[in-house]
Every structure is written in structure tokens, then in C-alpha cells.
Amino acid sequence: MLSQFIKGTALALAVTVLAPFSAVADSIDPAMYTDTLALGESVTIRKTVTITSGRPTDAPLDVMFVFDVTGSMGGEIAIAKMAADDILMGLSGFGSLRSGTGWYSDPLFDGVHVDLNGGNTSATSGIDDMWDTGSCVVAGAVVGCGGDFPEKGYAAISEAASSASWAPGSNRFIIVFGDATFKGPPTEAATIAALGASGAELIGISYNSGFTSDIEDLGGTAYSGVGLDTDALVTLILDSVGSSFDSYDMVTVSDLGGGLPGVGVSTMCVSADIGMCAGADALGMYDRGIDRTFEFDVTFTGLEEGEHHFSTYGLVDGGIVATERDWITVGDRMEIPEPGTLALLSLGLIGAAFARRRRH
């Protein structure tokens, strides 16, 4: 009993250490902005995005796990199921997490067996459904054990990429577990196109050299899972996702359309740390070895009368890492704050935002 307690405590500590907590998260300043605009009026404010050293802690993650469920994968699936809750807990350390599951065999596949959701347990993610009542069974249904010949990996990956409910601005990952090569349809080229359109990063947990080659040919990164126990699998997956944030090429600010139809939002890069500005984007070869600062002029334009509440985001390579809350009134305010509230709104972050705006 004592040894079980020590082992459980050690695993909890390992997940805590591996989770990407840092003293300071990535940020966008001001963190809140409020203003009143006439219909057709615009205001421009300077926003500073700071990408800190270390890995993000406020980044929304969408992660689809896709399993080869053929006969030779029983032991590997069992280990993944035992590790699942710790994997999901660790991934939540990067920010908010949604998880889902797909599978493939031959000739059957289901790239979105359980769609992305915020439950983040082995049950709600669908991981528990893999081999749940026996060999090559998913959610109680026999799906075929294959024969260690090429299997329907392209189809499952393509479907996960194109049909999962990816959230706007999420940092997207498809993590595939397999021990055999892939076959079409679809083709390798079509699968690459589906991955590119989705913006999802492909990670393979490999138990076969042919599988490794197929993942890499799709533009993904493969890691050997051979011989790993549950603790080591947790470590591998958290580090494989975490390392994807270690370098980046583009930083920008966007509302991802959230201000529409009431408020139009446009961005112009002003400073790009060691890189260069190109329109709305700061471009360069960046890494998280040090804190880096980027500046943007963001213009809000009143398009439709009313109160408009939305968010503006700091994005790294298209994924959200920091969030600002915006409250823009177009026309007269619908509700006048109490005097005490108005005084508070004039201070702090909102006051700083007013100080840096420019009307036009």
C-alpha cells in the first residue's frame, strides 16, 4: 500500500513539474479597452504583445487523439488508457483544453469518434472507448483487427483534420498512435492538404519505423513509444506538445471577427522585436529563450449602433496565447454607469488605454 502511495505521489509530482506553469504568462496590453464611437468613427490604440520565455499558460488547446485499433495495438492502447487522465491534466497546464478521439483499422475508420469537448477525462474524450470490451472493439462495436498491413491512417487523420470542431484561434494538435503504415484513399497529398487547411500540428506516437516515415512524410513529428510505461508516455506527450511552442515565426493581433457586425477591427504591426513588420504581422525566427515584445496599432471602427463586447487576441503562428477584453459602444450608451463605477472605469488599465488612443 505504501509503495502504491509513493508511486502515485511521484506521478502527480512529475505531471506538476512537466506542466508548463511559469511566473508570467504571455500578455497583451492593455488587457481591457472601452470606448464610445459615433457611427463610422474610428479610434486607433497601441497594443503591446509580450511573448515570455518558457511555454504558454493561457493558450487554448484543441487535441484530437487518433488510435490504430488493430490487433497488434492492444498493449499500447492499454498503456495510453491508463495514462490518459494524467496526459489530459498535463495538457490543461498550457491553458484551456478541449479533447476528442478518432480511430482507424482496415477497412474501417472514424476520424471523429468523439468530437472536441471540455470534459477532458479518459471517458469524455473517448479514449476509454478504445478496446473497451475486447480486442479491436470501440464503444462496444467490433471494428476489425486488420493484419498489420497498410491501414486507414490517411483517412482517419484527414477526417479528424477536416471534421473536428476546431475552435477559432485554438492551438491544434492531432496525436496519432500506430504501428503500421498507411494506405489510401485518400492520398498522402490530400491528407497533407487537409492538415494544412485545419492548421493542426501532427504528432505521431510510433511503434513501427514505417509509421514514423508516414507521419514525417505528412509533415508531422514522430516520437518512439516503444517500451514506454504510463509515466514515460505522459512525459513524452506533454513534451512533444510543449516543444511545438518553443520557436515561432509570426505574431499578430486580431479579434478573429468577434467584433462584427458592430465593430470593425484592423491591425498594423509597428515593431517586431528582432524580426520585421509586414502589414498586420510581425515576422521573424523567434524562440522562447527570452521574453520578446511586439507592438501593434489596432483600429476600431463603429459599424453598427449598440453595445459590443468581444475579445482581441495576441496570436502566435495563428494560435491564441493572450486575450484582451473589449467593450465598444457605437452611438449613445444604452446604460449609464453609476458615478462610482464611472470613476473606477476611468482608472487603471482603461485609463491607460484612453491615454494611448488616437481618433480619426
N, C-alpha and C positions, 0 to 999 in steps of 0.2 A: 504493500500500500504506500509506504514512504517513497519507494523508488518511482511509483507512478506519479505521485505528487511532485517529486523533484523534476521528472521529465516534463510534466505539464507546465510547471513553472518556468522551466528553461525554454520551452517552446514559446510561451507567452512573451518572455523577455526578448527572444530572438525576433519575433514579429514586431515588437515595440521598437527595437533597435533598427530594424530594416525599414520600418515605415518612415516616410520622408518628412518627418517633422523638423522644422527649423525655427530659429528665433524670429525671423522676419519673413513674411510671405511676399510674393510678387505683389505690386501695388499699382494703382492708377490714382493720380492726384490732380484735381480734387476728387475725393471719394463720394461726394454728393454735389449736385448742382441744381439750383432752382432759379427760374426767371419767368417774367411775363413779356410776351411778344405780341405786337399787333399782327394781324393777318398779313402775311407777305414779308414781315420784318425778319431780319437775321441778326444773330449775335455770334461772335467767334471768341472762344476761350482757349487758353493754352493748357494742354494736359501733359503731365509727365508720367511716363510708364517706367517703373523700376523693375528690372528682372534680377532677382537676387541670386547670390551664389547658393549652391545646393538645389535640391529638387523642389517642385512646387507643392503647395499645401492647399491651394484653393482652386485647383483645376478640375472641372467636371470631366469624369472619365466614363466612356461607354465601352464595355468589354464583352465581346462575344467569344465564348469558348466552343470550339468545334472538335468533336471526337471521332476518330476512326473506331467504330464499334464492332469490327470483325473479330473472329475467334481468337486471334493471337494477342489481342489487346486487353484481355481480362485483368491481368495483374497490374498493368499500368493504369487502367481505369479505376481499379480498387484503390490504388495509392492516391490518385487525383481526387477521388471522392472523400477519402479520409482527410486530405489536406485542404479541401475546398473552403471551409469556413475561415480558416486562417489565411488563405490566399485572399479571400474577399475582404476580410478585415484589414489586411495589409494594404490592399489597393485603395481602400477608403481613405488611407492616410494622405493620398495625393490630393484629395478634395472630395467632392460628391461623386458617388459611383452608381452606375446602373449596369446590370449584368444580365446575360442571357446565354442560351446554349443552342448549338446545332450538332448534327451528326452526319456521318456517311458510312456506307457499306458498299456493296456491289450486288445488284444494280440500284439499290435504294439509297436515298439521301433525304435530309431535311435540314437545310441551312439555317432555318429559324424555327427550331423546335419550341423554344421558349423565347419570346421577344424580350428586348431590353426592359428592365424594370428595376425599381429601387429597393426590392426586398433584400437582396444581397446575402442570402443564405444558400447552402447547398441545395435546399429544397426549392426555394423561389426562383433560383437561377436556372433550374432544370438539370443541374449536374447530378443530383440524386437519381434522375430517371435513367441514366446510363447503366445498362446491365442491372436493372433494379430487381428483376425476378429470375434472372438466369443469363446464360451465355447469349450474346447477340440479341438481347431484348432491351427495348427502350419504352419506358412508360407502359410496361405490360404487353407490348406487341413485339413479336419476332420480326426482326428487320434484316436477317441474313448474315451469315458468318463469313462471306467472301471466301477467298482461298489464298490470301497473300499474293495475289496477282494485282496488277494496277487497279485502283479503286476510284470511287467517285469524288475524290477530293476537290477537283476543279469545280464541280457542280455545287458542292456544299459551300465552298469559300465564296464563289460568285453569288450564290443566293444570300448568304449572310451579308456580303458587302452591299448588295442592291436592295434587299428587302427588310433588313433590320431597321428599327425606328430610331435611327441616329438623331440625337438632339442637336439643334443648331449650335455651332461653336464648340461641340464636345471634342475631347481628345479621344480618338477612336482606335480600338485595337481588336484584331481577330487573332486569337491564340488557338492554334491547331495542335492536337496530339495525334501522332500517327507513326506507323511502322511499315508503310508500303508506298510505292509510287502512285502517281495519279494518272487517270485517263480521261479522255473526253467522251461525249461533249459536256460542256463547252471546251473550246480550245484553250491552250495556255494564254494566247494573246487576248482572247475575250475575257479571261479571268483577270489578267493584268489590267485591262480596261475597266472592269467592274471595281477592282480595288482602287484604281486611280480616281474614278468618279465618286467613290464613297469617302475618300480621304482617310481610310482606315489603314493603320500600320499592321503588317502581317508578322506574327511571331510563331515559329514552329517549335514544339517540344518533340524532339526527334528520337526515335528508337530504330532508325534504319538510314543508311547512307543515301539510298535513293530518295527517300522522303526529304532528307536535308537538301539534296540537289534541287528537287522540285520547288521547295519553299524558297530557296535562294533565287531560282530562275524566275519566280513570280515577283522578285524584288523584296522579299522578306528576309528575316534573320532567323536562323535555326540554331537551337541550343540542344545539346545532347541530354536526354533524360534517362539514359541507360544507368541502371543501378541506383537511382536516387530513392531515398526514403521520403517520408512525408515532409520532414523538416527541410531537407535539401530541396525538394520541389517548391516549397513555399519561398525559400531564398532565391531560387533560380527565377521564378516568375516575377517576383517583386523587383529583382534587379534588372530583368530584361525590360520590363515596362519603365522603370526608373531611368535606365540608361538612354531611353529614347528622348528624354528631356535634356540631356547633358550638353548637346550642341543644337544650334538653331540658325536659321538663315533669314527670317523675316519677322518683324514686329510691326503691328499697326493698332489702330483704334477703330472700332466700329460698333454700331448699335445692332448690327445684323438684321436691319429692317424693323426693329422693335418700335421705333418712333412713329412709323407710318400707321395710318394716313395723316395723322395730325401734325407731325414734326418731321421735316427732312433733316438728315444728318450727313455731313460730308467731312472729310478728313484730309489734311495736308501735313506730311512729315516735315519737321523743322530741323531736328538734329537726330543723328543715328549712331551715337557712340563711335566706335571705330569704323563703322560702315558708311553708307551713303543713302540719301533720301531719293526715292523715286515715286513721285506722286504721294499717295497715301501711305506708302510703305517705307520702313527702314530696312535696308538690305545689307547683309554682310555675313561673314563667317564668325559667328559668335559662339561662346561657350559659357557655362555657368561656373567657371572657376572664380569669377569675381562678380560683384554687383555691376550692372550696366544700366545706364539711364538714356531714355529716348523721349523726345518732345514732339508734340503734335498740336497743330491748330485745328480745332473741331468747330464747325459751324452748324448752329441750329437755325432752322427756318420755319416760321409758323405757317402751316398749310391748311389747318382746319381748326375752327374755334373749339375751345374746350380745355379741360384739364388732361394732361397727358403724362402718365407715369411709365417709365421704361428704364432700361439699363444700357449703359455704354461699356464696352469691354476692352481690356488690353488683351490682344491676341498674339500668340507666338506660333508661327507656322500654321496659322489658321485655327488654333485651339485656344479657348479662353484660359487665361491664367489669373486675371484680376477683373473686378467688377466695380463700376460706379453706378449710383442710383441717380436718375434724373427726373425732375418734376418741372415740366414746361407748361405754362398757361398761355394759350393763344386767345387774345381778346381779354375781356374783363374776367377777373377771378369769379368763380362760381360760389365761393365761400370765403369770407374774410376771416383770417385767423384772429383769435383773441389778442389783445395788446401784449400780454406777457409772452405768448407764443411767437408773435411777430418780432419781439425783441430778441428772443433766443435764436430765431432764424437768421437774424442779422449778424450773428457772431460766428466764430469758428470757421469750419470748412466752407459754409455757404458764403460768409463774408469774404473769405479768400477768393472764392470763385468769382464773385462780383468784381473784386479788385482787378482781376486779370481778364475781364471780358472786353470785347470791343464790338460796338454796334455798327451796323451798316445796312 
